[in-house]
């Protein structure tokens, strides 16, 4: 096998491994962004622990087939960049969606969320979810509500008894 083919096989294997290992993968069209804008986007994604790469579509299609994500191939046309996140499901969607709102040139094309191919609408819906910390604080407030209500009711009964006794 020639070294060029070996390199291509390695790249396809790398993409396949990333597709399988990531909890969230977003495919975007970055045409029209300036170098400074792409650099800013890469910086934001890097800070969130998201890997952002540009691969040839033919290699990405082969990797998607190998990772059993063939539905993703429809979005692999034109110049694409792919954001892979192995830790946070929401982070790449949120960062890319916010960036796309500020820069019309960035277009979200598709995604893979926990092994399932997602449409643009599903990726945007995921981006609108609160962060993990926000969701945890909402959960805590819901869990505290019954206890808080019990405490308020007990206090009201105690105050009523004091007024009747006085």
C-alpha positions in Angstrom: 0.0 0.0 0.0 1.3 3.4 -0.8 2.0 5.9 1.9 -0.7 8.3 0.6 -3.4 5.6 1.0 -2.0 4.7 4.4 -2.3 8.4 5.5 -5.9 8.5 4.2 -6.8 5.3 6.1 -5.3 6.8 9.3 -7.4 9.9 8.9 -10.6 8.0 8.3 -9.8 5.9 11.4 -9.2 9.1 13.4 -12.5 10.6 12.3 -14.3 7.3 13.0 -12.8 7.1 16.5 -13.8 10.8 17.2 -17.4 10.1 15.9 -17.7 7.1 18.2 -16.1 8.7 21.2 -17.9 12.1 21.1 -21.2 12.7 22.9 -21.9 15.6 20.6 -20.7 16.3 17.1 -21.8 19.3 15.0 -21.1 19.8 11.3 -21.0 23.5 10.2 -20.4 25.4 6.9 -17.8 28.1 7.7 -17.7 29.7 4.2 -17.6 33.5 4.4 -16.0 33.7 7.9 -12.8 35.7 8.1 -9.6 34.2 9.5 -10.0 36.3 12.6 -13.6 35.0 13.1 -12.6 31.4 12.6 -9.7 31.9 15.1 -12.1 33.4 17.6 -14.5 30.5 17.1 -11.7 28.0 17.5 -10.6 29.7 20.8 -14.2 29.6 22.2 -14.5 25.9 21.3 -11.1 25.0 22.7 -11.9 26.7 26.0 -15.0 24.5 26.3 -12.9 21.3 25.5 -14.3 20.9 22.0 -12.1 19.7 19.1 -12.8 21.7 15.9 -11.3 20.3 12.7 -11.7 20.5 8.9 -11.6 17.2 7.1 -12.2 16.2 3.5 -15.8 15.2 2.9 -14.9 11.9 1.2 -13.0 10.8 4.2 -15.7 12.0 6.6 -18.3 10.1 4.6 -16.3 6.9 4.9 -15.8 7.5 8.7 -19.5 8.2 9.1 -20.3 4.9 7.3 -17.8 3.0 9.5 -19.3 4.6 12.6 -22.8 3.6 11.4 -23.9 7.2 11.0 -24.7 7.1 7.2 -27.5 9.7 7.6 -24.8 12.3 8.3 -23.5 12.0 4.7 -26.3 14.2 3.3 -24.9 17.2 5.2 -21.3 16.5 4.0 -21.3 18.8 0.9 -19.1 21.9 0.4 -16.5 23.1 2.9 -17.3 21.8 6.4 -15.8 21.9 9.8 -16.7 19.5 12.5 -16.8 20.1 16.3 -16.3 17.0 18.5 -17.1 17.1 22.2 -16.3 14.1 24.4 -17.5 15.7 27.7 -20.3 18.2 27.3 -23.3 17.4 25.0 -24.6 21.0 25.0 -21.3 23.1 24.8 -20.6 22.8 21.0 -24.2 23.4 20.0 -24.5 26.4 22.3 -21.2 28.0 21.2 -21.8 27.4 17.5 -25.4 28.5 17.7 -24.5 31.7 19.5 -21.6 32.3 17.0 -24.0 31.7 14.1 -26.4 34.3 15.5 -23.6 37.0 15.5 -22.1 35.8 12.2 -24.5 35.0 9.4 -21.7 33.2 7.4 -21.6 30.3 9.8 -24.3 27.7 9.1 -25.1 24.7 11.2 -25.8 21.8 8.9 -26.3 18.7 11.1 -25.1 17.0 14.2 -24.7 13.7 16.1 -26.0 13.8 19.6 -25.1 10.7 21.7 -24.9 8.5 18.7 -28.0 9.7 16.9 -27.9 11.9 13.8 -29.7 15.2 14.6 -31.3 17.8 12.3 -30.4 21.5 12.4 -33.6 22.2 14.4 -32.6 19.5 17.0 -29.1 21.0 17.3 -30.6 24.5 17.8 -33.1 23.2 20.4 -30.1 21.6 22.2 -28.3 24.9 22.1 -31.2 26.7 23.8 -31.1 24.4 26.8 -29.6 25.8 30.0 -26.1 24.8 31.0 -25.6 21.8 33.3 -25.2 24.1 36.3 -28.4 25.9 35.4 -30.3 22.6 35.1 -28.9 21.5 38.5 -30.0 24.7 40.2 -33.5 24.3 38.7 -33.6 20.7 40.0 -32.5 21.8 43.5 -35.1 24.5 43.7 -37.8 22.0 42.7 -36.6 19.6 45.4 -36.5 22.3 48.0 -40.0 23.6 47.4 -41.9 20.9 49.4 -39.6 21.3 52.4 -39.8 25.1 52.2 -43.6 24.9 52.0 -43.8 22.6 55.0 -41.6 24.9 57.0 -43.8 27.9 56.1 -46.9 26.0 57.0 -45.4 25.0 60.4 -44.4 28.5 61.1 -47.8 29.8 60.3 -49.5 27.3 62.6 -47.0 28.1 65.4 -47.7 31.9 65.0 -51.5 31.2 65.0 -51.3 29.2 68.2 -49.2 32.0 69.8 -51.9 34.6 68.8 -54.7 32.3 70.2 -52.7 31.7 73.5 -52.0 35.4 74.0 
